[in-house]
């Protein structure tokens, strides 16, 4: 078998496999927007998680700023004595 015959054989096998796959309906099922349902659910979950993390960071920043301000006030009180 020469190189040309081997290439033709490989192309034919790939084409037959893709036709069989299409006829059997093998593959991911897609939503109307073209995304797989699993990916869409994961995107929503990750977005909610990011939102929650942003809220937690905001709370931690607020706590840190409040502690810095209260620490600064305490130092000033000690200096005034």
PyMOL commands that set and color helices and strands:
alter all, ss='L'
color gray80, all
select helices_A, chain A and resi 3-24+37-80
alter helices_A, ss='H'
color red, helices_A
deselect
rebuild
show_as cartoon
